């Protein structure tokens, strides 16, 4: 080993320090299924302890405290975006009366997916899931839960970095408008195919609905909105995200969220069943994820070539499958770091990340679409998925079980569409 390689090995974290990251993601995936009540009581402690182990190692052993401070600010910025949009949308109430026909449902999901690109999948999911349930209350099935998660909670977040996972790339240096310019065509095929499949299935469901709801079918559609003044605060948040430098950007977002919370009438929060519970859970889990994923990113950057990932097709499917099985935000960053490592670029240098997006954008297209779209494969693939399931359970609508969601809806619907996109865009 030459002197340079020896010095690099000294600075490289031991592979064992990746164990906290693996333990956390396995806990997120399995513990709610087998230890539900214990996990609900202890997940915040698990996240905190695992993040502390990794942070202590980097500070005490690698003397890389500055690196962990940088990660801490990224976490703060991430939560400022997600949290502010969650609070602002929680002050907007959509009142729906009447039974939606399949065409109305398809239009609702289409607009929801577009809105998710603008305000983030978390904000759009929380804003729209309750009206979605109300407008289909006479014939709501697991299919309605699944396709809402597919389109609004996941695919809808693939074009703008207003939420996880693309916001993490934006923090690292990917230009704000890059995904919209580069990914719109394959995204449009996924989006259009999902809408078509949903319309055909929902039309079948509509025709089979019991005759007792015929009066609801013929009722006039009535839509009313409450708390629309919060839209101005939402625009302020999005403007800050695009135009304001880091530091000030987060302060503006937090200020907008505080104004929205105290500005919103209590009756709107009550109608939306608004609480900070889902946001609290997201904050604790992502504290653990941000804290423990650093050695994984470092390993991917240093050893990307050893993993055999070379083609767009491999990056699309590897990023996608792991996003569905684990969580799409850290998976996106992991494979972004790996693809940068192939070109000897550093994920901690925003200028190098921006250059990578320009010169090797085909890798980034595969990674971005894999992370955002495959996150719909399971309930644990993206944070909003679990929120949507929890709200459906609260409304006593019996959403699909974990494996029912995967094998009855996600695999049969999503995998053929992803295979088609692979053949059209990533098969080289």
Secondary structure, 3 states (H helix, E strand, C coil): CCHHHHHHHHHCCCHHHHHHHHHHHHHHHHHHHHCHHHHHHHHHHHHHHHHHHHHHHHHHCCCCHHHHHHHHHHHHHHHHHHHHHHHHHCCCEEEEECCCCHHHHHHHHHHHHHHHHHHCHHHHHHHHHHHHHHHCCCCCCHHHHHHHHHHCCCHHHCCCCCCCCHHHHHHHCCCCCHHHHHHHHHHHHHHHHHHHHHHHHHHHHHHHCCHHHHHHHHCCCEEEEECCCHHHHHHHHHHHHHHCCCCHHHHHHHHHHHHHHHHCCHHHHHHCCCCCHHHHHHHHHHHHHHHHCHHHHHHHHHHHHHHCCCCHHHHHHHHHHHHHHCCHHHHHHHHHHHHHHHCCCCCCCHHHHHHHHHHCHHHHHHHHHHHHHHHHHCCCCCHHHHHHHHHHHHCCCCCCCHHHHHHHHHHHHHHHHHHHHHHHHHCC
